[in-house]
C-alpha cells in the first residue's frame, strides 16, 4: 500500500481555507479512482516549537501506479485545479510506502 501525504502550511485565511477544503476539495478527492481511504487531521502542536504545518491529509492506494492513475484522472486534475484556486503555494505532497 502507498499513500499520498499532503502537508499544508498555515493559510493566511484559515476559515476560508477550511471552508474550501471541506466543502469543495475533499469531495473532489473522494471521487478519485482507486482511492482506498482518506485521513485528514489538523495539526495541534509540535515538539520544540510552532508546528510547520496546519493540516495533514493522507490518501491511500493499493500501489504507486494506482496513485499516479488517480492523479492523472479527470477527477485528480479537477482536485489539483481546485487546490490551486484557494491554496497556491501552501502544500507539499509526498508519496509514502506503507509498511516494510
Jmol script that loads the backbone (N, CA, C; Angstrom):
load data "model"
ATOM      1  N   UNK A   1       0.846  -1.176   0.000  1.00  0.00           N
ATOM      2  CA  UNK A   1       0.000   0.000   0.000  1.00  0.00           C
ATOM      3  C   UNK A   1       0.891   1.239   0.000  1.00  0.00           C
ATOM      4  N   UNK A   2       0.396   2.285  -0.641  1.00  0.00           N
ATOM      5  CA  UNK A   2       1.106   3.560  -0.708  1.00  0.00           C
ATOM      6  C   UNK A   2       0.107   4.668  -0.400  1.00  0.00           C
ATOM      7  N   UNK A   3       0.638   5.776   0.129  1.00  0.00           N
ATOM      8  CA  UNK A   3      -0.253   6.907   0.385  1.00  0.00           C
ATOM      9  C   UNK A   3       0.370   8.183  -0.160  1.00  0.00           C
ATOM     10  N   UNK A   4      -0.488   9.073  -0.543  1.00  0.00           N
ATOM     11  CA  UNK A   4      -0.106  10.427  -0.913  1.00  0.00           C
ATOM     12  C   UNK A   4      -0.338  11.267   0.328  1.00  0.00           C
ATOM     13  N   UNK A   5       0.726  11.901   0.824  1.00  0.00           N
ATOM     14  CA  UNK A   5       0.628  12.730   2.015  1.00  0.00           C
ATOM     15  C   UNK A   5       0.713  14.189   1.579  1.00  0.00           C
ATOM     16  N   UNK A   6      -0.280  14.973   1.963  1.00  0.00           N
ATOM     17  CA  UNK A   6      -0.313  16.403   1.668  1.00  0.00           C
ATOM     18  C   UNK A   6      -0.117  17.168   2.965  1.00  0.00           C
ATOM     19  N   UNK A   7       0.939  17.975   3.019  1.00  0.00           N
ATOM     20  CA  UNK A   7       1.266  18.780   4.196  1.00  0.00           C
ATOM     21  C   UNK A   7       0.974  20.237   3.862  1.00  0.00           C
ATOM     22  N   UNK A   8       0.041  20.825   4.562  1.00  0.00           N
ATOM     23  CA  UNK A   8      -0.389  22.192   4.287  1.00  0.00           C
ATOM     24  C   UNK A   8       0.168  23.164   5.317  1.00  0.00           C
ATOM     25  N   UNK A   9       0.815  24.229   4.845  1.00  0.00           N
ATOM     26  CA  UNK A   9       1.237  25.320   5.723  1.00  0.00           C
ATOM     27  C   UNK A   9       0.004  26.091   6.169  1.00  0.00           C
ATOM     28  N   UNK A  10       0.167  26.875   7.239  1.00  0.00           N
ATOM     29  CA  UNK A  10      -0.963  27.665   7.729  1.00  0.00           C
ATOM     30  C   UNK A  10      -1.373  28.692   6.674  1.00  0.00           C
ATOM     31  N   UNK A  11      -2.644  28.664   6.291  1.00  0.00           N
ATOM     32  CA  UNK A  11      -3.117  29.623   5.283  1.00  0.00           C
ATOM     33  C   UNK A  11      -3.321  31.016   5.879  1.00  0.00           C
ATOM     34  N   UNK A  12      -3.255  32.057   5.050  1.00  0.00           N
ATOM     35  CA  UNK A  12      -3.490  33.414   5.547  1.00  0.00           C
ATOM     36  C   UNK A  12      -4.916  33.606   6.070  1.00  0.00           C
ATOM     37  N   UNK A  13      -5.870  32.853   5.508  1.00  0.00           N
ATOM     38  CA  UNK A  13      -7.275  32.924   5.928  1.00  0.00           C
ATOM     39  C   UNK A  13      -7.728  31.505   6.306  1.00  0.00           C
ATOM     40  N   UNK A  14      -7.461  31.068   7.548  1.00  0.00           N
ATOM     41  CA  UNK A  14      -7.809  29.698   7.933  1.00  0.00           C
ATOM     42  C   UNK A  14      -9.286  29.350   7.753  1.00  0.00           C
ATOM     43  N   UNK A  15     -10.189  30.270   8.066  1.00  0.00           N
ATOM     44  CA  UNK A  15     -11.615  29.981   7.920  1.00  0.00           C
ATOM     45  C   UNK A  15     -11.987  29.753   6.461  1.00  0.00           C
ATOM     46  N   UNK A  16     -11.488  30.598   5.577  1.00  0.00           N
ATOM     47  CA  UNK A  16     -11.757  30.431   4.152  1.00  0.00           C
ATOM     48  C   UNK A  16     -11.139  29.144   3.617  1.00  0.00           C
ATOM     49  N   UNK A  17      -9.920  28.848   4.056  1.00  0.00           N
ATOM     50  CA  UNK A  17      -9.256  27.614   3.654  1.00  0.00           C
ATOM     51  C   UNK A  17     -10.084  26.413   4.093  1.00  0.00           C
ATOM     52  N   UNK A  18     -10.475  26.379   5.371  1.00  0.00           N
ATOM     53  CA  UNK A  18     -11.249  25.250   5.892  1.00  0.00           C
ATOM     54  C   UNK A  18     -12.549  25.064   5.119  1.00  0.00           C
ATOM     55  N   UNK A  19     -13.226  26.144   4.830  1.00  0.00           N
ATOM     56  CA  UNK A  19     -14.489  26.074   4.092  1.00  0.00           C
ATOM     57  C   UNK A  19     -14.263  25.478   2.699  1.00  0.00           C
ATOM     58  N   UNK A  20     -13.284  26.013   1.965  1.00  0.00           N
ATOM     59  CA  UNK A  20     -13.000  25.494   0.630  1.00  0.00           C
ATOM     60  C   UNK A  20     -12.519  24.048   0.679  1.00  0.00           C
ATOM     61  N   UNK A  21     -11.684  23.747   1.657  1.00  0.00           N
ATOM     62  CA  UNK A  21     -11.113  22.411   1.758  1.00  0.00           C
ATOM     63  C   UNK A  21     -12.190  21.361   2.022  1.00  0.00           C
ATOM     64  N   UNK A  22     -13.040  21.623   3.019  1.00  0.00           N
ATOM     65  CA  UNK A  22     -14.031  20.610   3.407  1.00  0.00           C
ATOM     66  C   UNK A  22     -15.236  20.556   2.472  1.00  0.00           C
ATOM     67  N   UNK A  23     -15.676  21.706   1.968  1.00  0.00           N
ATOM     68  CA  UNK A  23     -16.894  21.733   1.167  1.00  0.00           C
ATOM     69  C   UNK A  23     -16.665  21.412  -0.307  1.00  0.00           C
ATOM     70  N   UNK A  24     -15.464  21.716  -0.826  1.00  0.00           N
ATOM     71  CA  UNK A  24     -15.221  21.521  -2.252  1.00  0.00           C
ATOM     72  C   UNK A  24     -14.089  20.535  -2.520  1.00  0.00           C
ATOM     73  N   UNK A  25     -12.932  20.750  -1.903  1.00  0.00           N
ATOM     74  CA  UNK A  25     -11.760  19.947  -2.243  1.00  0.00           C
ATOM     75  C   UNK A  25     -11.893  18.480  -1.834  1.00  0.00           C
ATOM     76  N   UNK A  26     -12.267  18.226  -0.597  1.00  0.00           N
ATOM     77  CA  UNK A  26     -12.376  16.840  -0.128  1.00  0.00           C
ATOM     78  C   UNK A  26     -13.390  16.043  -0.959  1.00  0.00           C
ATOM     79  N   UNK A  27     -14.574  16.578  -1.266  1.00  0.00           N
ATOM     80  CA  UNK A  27     -15.486  15.814  -2.127  1.00  0.00           C
ATOM     81  C   UNK A  27     -14.888  15.488  -3.499  1.00  0.00           C
ATOM     82  N   UNK A  28     -14.058  16.371  -4.051  1.00  0.00           N
ATOM     83  CA  UNK A  28     -13.396  16.079  -5.323  1.00  0.00           C
ATOM     84  C   UNK A  28     -12.400  14.931  -5.160  1.00  0.00           C
ATOM     85  N   UNK A  29     -11.620  14.965  -4.100  1.00  0.00           N
ATOM     86  CA  UNK A  29     -10.631  13.915  -3.848  1.00  0.00           C
ATOM     87  C   UNK A  29     -11.315  12.567  -3.636  1.00  0.00           C
ATOM     88  N   UNK A  30     -12.434  12.564  -2.953  1.00  0.00           N
ATOM     89  CA  UNK A  30     -13.126  11.309  -2.668  1.00  0.00           C
ATOM     90  C   UNK A  30     -13.630  10.611  -3.931  1.00  0.00           C
ATOM     91  N   UNK A  31     -13.630  11.289  -5.067  1.00  0.00           N
ATOM     92  CA  UNK A  31     -14.050  10.692  -6.340  1.00  0.00           C
ATOM     93  C   UNK A  31     -12.897  10.044  -7.098  1.00  0.00           C
ATOM     94  N   UNK A  32     -11.660  10.152  -6.580  1.00  0.00           N
ATOM     95  CA  UNK A  32     -10.503   9.609  -7.291  1.00  0.00           C
ATOM     96  C   UNK A  32     -10.640   8.105  -7.484  1.00  0.00           C
ATOM     97  N   UNK A  33     -10.346   7.626  -8.690  1.00  0.00           N
ATOM     98  CA  UNK A  33     -10.371   6.181  -8.903  1.00  0.00           C
ATOM     99  C   UNK A  33      -9.257   5.499  -8.112  1.00  0.00           C
ATOM    100  N   UNK A  34      -9.572   4.348  -7.522  1.00  0.00           N
ATOM    101  CA  UNK A  34      -8.572   3.578  -6.804  1.00  0.00           C
ATOM    102  C   UNK A  34      -8.298   4.036  -5.379  1.00  0.00           C
ATOM    103  N   UNK A  35      -8.919   5.112  -4.949  1.00  0.00           N
ATOM    104  CA  UNK A  35      -8.704   5.624  -3.594  1.00  0.00           C
ATOM    105  C   UNK A  35      -9.304   4.646  -2.587  1.00  0.00           C
ATOM    106  N   UNK A  36      -8.503   4.228  -1.603  1.00  0.00           N
ATOM    107  CA  UNK A  36      -8.966   3.278  -0.583  1.00  0.00           C
ATOM    108  C   UNK A  36      -9.495   3.981   0.657  1.00  0.00           C
ATOM    109  N   UNK A  37      -8.823   5.014   1.100  1.00  0.00           N
ATOM    110  CA  UNK A  37      -9.318   5.788   2.243  1.00  0.00           C
ATOM    111  C   UNK A  37      -8.587   7.119   2.318  1.00  0.00           C
ATOM    112  N   UNK A  38      -9.188   8.050   3.046  1.00  0.00           N
ATOM    113  CA  UNK A  38      -8.626   9.382   3.259  1.00  0.00           C
ATOM    114  C   UNK A  38      -8.617   9.655   4.760  1.00  0.00           C
ATOM    115  N   UNK A  39      -7.508  10.168   5.253  1.00  0.00           N
ATOM    116  CA  UNK A  39      -7.415  10.609   6.644  1.00  0.00           C
ATOM    117  C   UNK A  39      -6.960  12.059   6.637  1.00  0.00           C
ATOM    118  N   UNK A  40      -7.667  12.890   7.377  1.00  0.00           N
ATOM    119  CA  UNK A  40      -7.356  14.316   7.439  1.00  0.00           C
ATOM    120  C   UNK A  40      -7.233  14.720   8.897  1.00  0.00           C
ATOM    121  N   UNK A  41      -6.187  15.462   9.218  1.00  0.00           N
ATOM    122  CA  UNK A  41      -6.010  15.911  10.588  1.00  0.00           C
ATOM    123  C   UNK A  41      -5.444  17.313  10.663  1.00  0.00           C
ATOM    124  N   UNK A  42      -5.985  18.095  11.577  1.00  0.00           N
ATOM    125  CA  UNK A  42      -5.438  19.429  11.853  1.00  0.00           C
ATOM    126  C   UNK A  42      -4.268  19.274  12.807  1.00  0.00           C
ATOM    127  N   UNK A  43      -3.208  19.968  12.532  1.00  0.00           N
ATOM    128  CA  UNK A  43      -2.022  19.931  13.388  1.00  0.00           C
ATOM    129  C   UNK A  43      -2.297  20.805  14.603  1.00  0.00           C
ATOM    130  N   UNK A  44      -2.066  20.246  15.794  1.00  0.00           N
ATOM    131  CA  UNK A  44      -2.375  20.965  17.033  1.00  0.00           C
ATOM    132  C   UNK A  44      -1.139  21.352  17.828  1.00  0.00           C
ATOM    133  N   UNK A  45       0.029  20.916  17.398  1.00  0.00           N
ATOM    134  CA  UNK A  45       1.247  21.258  18.117  1.00  0.00           C
ATOM    135  C   UNK A  45       2.437  20.538  17.526  1.00  0.00           C
ATOM    136  N   UNK A  46       3.619  20.878  18.033  1.00  0.00           N
ATOM    137  CA  UNK A  46       4.862  20.248  17.591  1.00  0.00           C
ATOM    138  C   UNK A  46       5.837  20.231  18.761  1.00  0.00           C
ATOM    139  N   UNK A  47       6.695  19.262  18.758  1.00  0.00           N
ATOM    140  CA  UNK A  47       7.729  19.189  19.788  1.00  0.00           C
ATOM    141  C   UNK A  47       8.750  20.284  19.516  1.00  0.00           C
ATOM    142  N   UNK A  48       8.992  21.108  20.499  1.00  0.00           N
ATOM    143  CA  UNK A  48      10.037  22.107  20.392  1.00  0.00           C
ATOM    144  C   UNK A  48       9.667  23.422  19.746  1.00  0.00           C
ATOM    145  N   UNK A  49       8.386  23.687  19.539  1.00  0.00           N
ATOM    146  CA  UNK A  49       8.037  24.990  18.976  1.00  0.00           C
ATOM    147  C   UNK A  49       6.761  24.973  18.167  1.00  0.00           C
ATOM    148  N   UNK A  50       6.650  25.980  17.321  1.00  0.00           N
ATOM    149  CA  UNK A  50       5.481  26.117  16.460  1.00  0.00           C
ATOM    150  C   UNK A  50       5.495  25.041  15.379  1.00  0.00           C
ATOM    151  N   UNK A  51       4.342  24.424  15.100  1.00  0.00           N
ATOM    152  CA  UNK A  51       4.307  23.426  14.037  1.00  0.00           C
ATOM    153  C   UNK A  51       4.478  24.082  12.668  1.00  0.00           C
ATOM    154  N   UNK A  52       5.206  23.428  11.762  1.00  0.00           N
ATOM    155  CA  UNK A  52       5.393  23.997  10.429  1.00  0.00           C
ATOM    156  C   UNK A  52       4.184  23.787   9.516  1.00  0.00           C
ATOM    157  N   UNK A  53       3.223  22.973   9.981  1.00  0.00           N
ATOM    158  CA  UNK A  53       2.071  22.655   9.143  1.00  0.00           C
ATOM    159  C   UNK A  53       0.766  22.909   9.879  1.00  0.00           C
ATOM    160  N   UNK A  54      -0.258  23.158   9.104  1.00  0.00           N
ATOM    161  CA  UNK A  54      -1.603  23.449   9.594  1.00  0.00           C
ATOM    162  C   UNK A  54      -2.500  22.213   9.511  1.00  0.00           C
ATOM    163  N   UNK A  55      -2.336  21.462   8.423  1.00  0.00           N
ATOM    164  CA  UNK A  55      -3.212  20.326   8.160  1.00  0.00           C
ATOM    165  C   UNK A  55      -2.421  19.248   7.436  1.00  0.00           C
ATOM    166  N   UNK A  56      -2.755  17.993   7.714  1.00  0.00           N
ATOM    167  CA  UNK A  56      -2.137  16.848   7.047  1.00  0.00           C
ATOM    168  C   UNK A  56      -3.253  15.992   6.474  1.00  0.00           C
ATOM    169  N   UNK A  57      -3.132  15.628   5.200  1.00  0.00           N
ATOM    170  CA  UNK A  57      -4.098  14.725   4.570  1.00  0.00           C
ATOM    171  C   UNK A  57      -3.345  13.531   4.005  1.00  0.00           C
ATOM    172  N   UNK A  58      -3.920  12.348   4.184  1.00  0.00           N
ATOM    173  CA  UNK A  58      -3.312  11.121   3.681  1.00  0.00           C
ATOM    174  C   UNK A  58      -4.345  10.372   2.845  1.00  0.00           C
ATOM    175  N   UNK A  59      -3.975  10.094   1.583  1.00  0.00           N
ATOM    176  CA  UNK A  59      -4.841   9.379   0.665  1.00  0.00           C
ATOM    177  C   UNK A  59      -4.167   8.047   0.330  1.00  0.00           C
ATOM    178  N   UNK A  60      -4.857   6.937   0.608  1.00  0.00           N
ATOM    179  CA  UNK A  60      -4.285   5.597   0.486  1.00  0.00           C
ATOM    180  C   UNK A  60      -4.704   4.909  -0.819  1.00  0.00           C
ATOM    181  N   UNK A  61      -3.728   4.201  -1.412  1.00  0.00           N
ATOM    182  CA  UNK A  61      -3.931   3.455  -2.654  1.00  0.00           C
ATOM    183  C   UNK A  61      -3.242   2.099  -2.551  1.00  0.00           C
ATOM    184  N   UNK A  62      -3.636   1.168  -3.413  1.00  0.00           N
ATOM    185  CA  UNK A  62      -3.020  -0.160  -3.407  1.00  0.00           C
ATOM    186  C   UNK A  62      -1.536  -0.102  -3.736  1.00  0.00           C
ATOM    187  N   UNK A  63      -1.167   0.753  -4.693  1.00  0.00           N
ATOM    188  CA  UNK A  63       0.235   0.854  -5.110  1.00  0.00           C
ATOM    189  C   UNK A  63       0.458   2.202  -5.793  1.00  0.00           C
ATOM    190  N   UNK A  64       1.710   2.476  -6.128  1.00  0.00           N
ATOM    191  CA  UNK A  64       2.059   3.771  -6.716  1.00  0.00           C
ATOM    192  C   UNK A  64       1.416   3.958  -8.090  1.00  0.00           C
ATOM    193  N   UNK A  65       1.226   2.876  -8.833  1.00  0.00           N
ATOM    194  CA  UNK A  65       0.562   3.001 -10.137  1.00  0.00           C
ATOM    195  C   UNK A  65      -0.881   3.468  -9.972  1.00  0.00           C
ATOM    196  N   UNK A  66      -1.578   2.944  -8.967  1.00  0.00           N
ATOM    197  CA  UNK A  66      -2.954   3.376  -8.707  1.00  0.00           C
ATOM    198  C   UNK A  66      -2.990   4.849  -8.293  1.00  0.00           C
ATOM    199  N   UNK A  67      -2.006   5.257  -7.488  1.00  0.00           N
ATOM    200  CA  UNK A  67      -1.919   6.662  -7.067  1.00  0.00           C
ATOM    201  C   UNK A  67      -1.707   7.565  -8.286  1.00  0.00           C
ATOM    202  N   UNK A  68      -0.764   7.196  -9.138  1.00  0.00           N
ATOM    203  CA  UNK A  68      -0.486   8.013 -10.330  1.00  0.00           C
ATOM    204  C   UNK A  68      -1.686   8.053 -11.275  1.00  0.00           C
ATOM    205  N   UNK A  69      -2.379   6.932 -11.398  1.00  0.00           N
ATOM    206  CA  UNK A  69      -3.582   6.905 -12.233  1.00  0.00           C
ATOM    207  C   UNK A  69      -4.628   7.875 -11.694  1.00  0.00           C
ATOM    208  N   UNK A  70      -4.787   7.888 -10.375  1.00  0.00           N
ATOM    209  CA  UNK A  70      -5.761   8.802  -9.758  1.00  0.00           C
ATOM    210  C   UNK A  70      -5.390  10.256 -10.019  1.00  0.00           C
ATOM    211  N   UNK A  71      -4.112  10.584  -9.873  1.00  0.00           N
ATOM    212  CA  UNK A  71      -3.681  11.972 -10.076  1.00  0.00           C
ATOM    213  C   UNK A  71      -3.865  12.420 -11.525  1.00  0.00           C
ATOM    214  N   UNK A  72      -3.702  11.498 -12.469  1.00  0.00           N
ATOM    215  CA  UNK A  72      -3.847  11.831 -13.897  1.00  0.00           C
ATOM    216  C   UNK A  72      -5.294  11.815 -14.378  1.00  0.00           C
ATOM    217  N   UNK A  73      -6.181  11.275 -13.573  1.00  0.00           N
ATOM    218  CA  UNK A  73      -7.587  11.147 -13.966  1.00  0.00           C
ATOM    219  C   UNK A  73      -8.252  12.522 -14.036  1.00  0.00           C
ATOM    220  N   UNK A  74      -9.393  12.614 -14.715  1.00  0.00           N
ATOM    221  CA  UNK A  74     -10.133  13.883 -14.713  1.00  0.00           C
ATOM    222  C   UNK A  74     -10.460  14.355 -13.289  1.00  0.00           C
ATOM    223  N   UNK A  75     -10.770  13.411 -12.401  1.00  0.00           N
ATOM    224  CA  UNK A  75     -11.076  13.757 -11.017  1.00  0.00           C
ATOM    225  C   UNK A  75      -9.834  14.292 -10.300  1.00  0.00           C
ATOM    226  N   UNK A  76      -8.693  13.690 -10.590  1.00  0.00           N
ATOM    227  CA  UNK A  76      -7.435  14.153  -9.996  1.00  0.00           C
ATOM    228  C   UNK A  76      -7.056  15.535 -10.485  1.00  0.00           C
ATOM    229  N   UNK A  77      -7.226  15.762 -11.784  1.00  0.00           N
ATOM    230  CA  UNK A  77      -6.917  17.086 -12.333  1.00  0.00           C
ATOM    231  C   UNK A  77      -7.865  18.143 -11.776  1.00  0.00           C
ATOM    232  N   UNK A  78      -9.141  17.784 -11.613  1.00  0.00           N
ATOM    233  CA  UNK A  78     -10.109  18.735 -11.046  1.00  0.00           C
ATOM    234  C   UNK A  78      -9.727  19.110  -9.619  1.00  0.00           C
ATOM    235  N   UNK A  79      -9.298  18.129  -8.827  1.00  0.00           N
ATOM    236  CA  UNK A  79      -8.890  18.418  -7.449  1.00  0.00           C
ATOM    237  C   UNK A  79      -7.645  19.302  -7.440  1.00  0.00           C
ATOM    238  N   UNK A  80      -6.701  19.050  -8.339  1.00  0.00           N
ATOM    239  CA  UNK A  80      -5.493  19.871  -8.419  1.00  0.00           C
ATOM    240  C   UNK A  80      -5.798  21.308  -8.799  1.00  0.00           C
ATOM    241  N   UNK A  81      -6.676  21.482  -9.775  1.00  0.00           N
ATOM    242  CA  UNK A  81      -7.074  22.838 -10.180  1.00  0.00           C
ATOM    243  C   UNK A  81      -7.790  23.548  -9.035  1.00  0.00           C
ATOM    244  N   UNK A  82      -8.656  22.816  -8.348  1.00  0.00           N
ATOM    245  CA  UNK A  82      -9.358  23.411  -7.219  1.00  0.00           C
ATOM    246  C   UNK A  82      -8.380  23.842  -6.138  1.00  0.00           C
ATOM    247  N   UNK A  83      -7.421  22.989  -5.826  1.00  0.00           N
ATOM    248  CA  UNK A  83      -6.437  23.300  -4.792  1.00  0.00           C
ATOM    249  C   UNK A  83      -5.692  24.589  -5.123  1.00  0.00           C
ATOM    250  N   UNK A  84      -5.302  24.749  -6.377  1.00  0.00           N
ATOM    251  CA  UNK A  84      -4.579  25.953  -6.774  1.00  0.00           C
ATOM    252  C   UNK A  84      -5.449  27.201  -6.694  1.00  0.00           C
ATOM    253  N   UNK A  85      -6.757  27.032  -6.710  1.00  0.00           N
ATOM    254  CA  UNK A  85      -7.650  28.196  -6.650  1.00  0.00           C
ATOM    255  C   UNK A  85      -7.754  28.787  -5.244  1.00  0.00           C
ATOM    256  N   UNK A  86      -7.503  27.978  -4.194  1.00  0.00           N
ATOM    257  CA  UNK A  86      -7.651  28.519  -2.839  1.00  0.00           C
ATOM    258  C   UNK A  86      -6.422  28.317  -1.947  1.00  0.00           C
ATOM    259  N   UNK A  87      -5.429  27.539  -2.410  1.00  0.00           N
ATOM    260  CA  UNK A  87      -4.267  27.275  -1.552  1.00  0.00           C
ATOM    261  C   UNK A  87      -2.959  27.217  -2.339  1.00  0.00           C
ATOM    262  N   UNK A  88      -2.738  28.150  -3.263  1.00  0.00           N
ATOM    263  CA  UNK A  88      -1.494  28.079  -4.031  1.00  0.00           C
ATOM    264  C   UNK A  88      -0.272  28.266  -3.133  1.00  0.00           C
ATOM    265  N   UNK A  89       0.723  27.404  -3.327  1.00  0.00           N
ATOM    266  CA  UNK A  89       1.968  27.521  -2.582  1.00  0.00           C
ATOM    267  C   UNK A  89       1.922  27.044  -1.139  1.00  0.00           C
ATOM    268  N   UNK A  90       0.792  26.469  -0.711  1.00  0.00           N
ATOM    269  CA  UNK A  90       0.669  26.068   0.687  1.00  0.00           C
ATOM    270  C   UNK A  90       0.928  24.586   0.930  1.00  0.00           C
ATOM    271  N   UNK A  91       1.021  23.781  -0.116  1.00  0.00           N
ATOM    272  CA  UNK A  91       1.055  22.334   0.085  1.00  0.00           C
ATOM    273  C   UNK A  91       2.340  21.694  -0.446  1.00  0.00           C
ATOM    274  N   UNK A  92       2.831  20.714   0.316  1.00  0.00           N
ATOM    275  CA  UNK A  92       3.902  19.817  -0.105  1.00  0.00           C
ATOM    276  C   UNK A  92       3.302  18.430  -0.166  1.00  0.00           C
ATOM    277  N   UNK A  93       3.549  17.702  -1.271  1.00  0.00           N
ATOM    278  CA  UNK A  93       2.988  16.365  -1.424  1.00  0.00           C
ATOM    279  C   UNK A  93       4.096  15.335  -1.532  1.00  0.00           C
ATOM    280  N   UNK A  94       3.887  14.222  -0.826  1.00  0.00           N
ATOM    281  CA  UNK A  94       4.880  13.142  -0.781  1.00  0.00           C
ATOM    282  C   UNK A  94       4.210  11.803  -1.060  1.00  0.00           C
ATOM    283  N   UNK A  95       4.911  10.911  -1.757  1.00  0.00           N
ATOM    284  CA  UNK A  95       4.484   9.523  -1.880  1.00  0.00           C
ATOM    285  C   UNK A  95       5.150   8.766  -0.732  1.00  0.00           C
ATOM    286  N   UNK A  96       4.385   7.970   0.007  1.00  0.00           N
ATOM    287  CA  UNK A  96       4.914   7.234   1.153  1.00  0.00           C
ATOM    288  C   UNK A  96       4.517   5.770   1.054  1.00  0.00           C
ATOM    289  N   UNK A  97       5.509   4.885   1.065  1.00  0.00           N
ATOM    290  CA  UNK A  97       5.247   3.451   1.094  1.00  0.00           C
ATOM    291  C   UNK A  97       4.823   3.077   2.519  1.00  0.00           C
ATOM    292  N   UNK A  98       3.701   2.382   2.649  1.00  0.00           N
ATOM    293  CA  UNK A  98       3.191   1.992   3.954  1.00  0.00           C
ATOM    294  C   UNK A  98       3.746   0.614   4.316  1.00  0.00           C
ATOM    295  N   UNK A  99       4.256   0.473   5.522  1.00  0.00           N
ATOM    296  CA  UNK A  99       4.794  -0.800   5.968  1.00  0.00           C
ATOM    297  C   UNK A  99       6.229  -1.007   5.487  1.00  0.00           C
ATOM    298  N   UNK A 100       6.697  -2.273   5.583  1.00  0.00           N
ATOM    299  CA  UNK A 100       8.060  -2.654   5.267  1.00  0.00           C
ATOM    300  C   UNK A 100       8.473  -2.318   3.910  1.00  0.00           C
TER     301      UNK A 100
END
end "model"
wireframe off; spacefill off
backbone 0.3
color backbone group
